[in-house]
C-alpha cells in the first residue's frame, strides 16, 4: 500500500506542477495580448491626435487666407479712388503670398497623415486658394471682369473649405 501512496503523491504533485505551468503559460499569453492591445490603442490615439492637429492647422491657415479674401470686399466698400483700391489690393496680395506658404505646409502634413479622402480635400482647398490668388492678381492688374472672377474664385474656395471640414469631421468620427 505504501507504493501506491507514493505513486498517488507523485501523480498529484506532477499534476499540480503541470497545472501551474499551464496556468502560467495562459497568464503570460493573456498579458502579452493585453500589452499588444494597449500599445495598439495608444498608437491609434496618437494617430488620431496627430490627424486632428493637422486638420485644425489646415482650418486655421485656411481661415487666415479666407479673412484676407474677405478684406478685398472691404476695400471696394471703403474706397472710391481706383488707384487706392488697386494699391490696397496689391497690399492684400502680398499678405496672401505670406499666408499661402503656411497653408501649403499644413496641407502637406494632412497629405502625410491621411487618410486619402481628407488629403484629397485638403489639396483641393490649396488649389482653390491658388486660383483665388491668381484671380486677385488679375484684379490688381485692373483687368475688366477680374473682380467678378475673383468673387467666384473666393466662393469656390469657401465651398472647398467647407467640404474639407466635412471630410475631416467624418474621418475623425471613423477613427
Buried (B, 14 or more C-beta within 10 A) or exposed (E): EEEEEEEEEEEEEEEEEEEEEEEEEEEEEEEEEEEEEEEEEEEEEEEEEEBBEBBEBBBEBBEBBBEBBEBBEEBEEEBEEEEEBBEBBBEBBEBBEEBBEBBEEBBBBBBEBBBEEBBBBBBBBBBBBBBBBEBBBBBBEEEEEBBEBBBEBBEBBBEBBEBBBEBBEBBEEEE
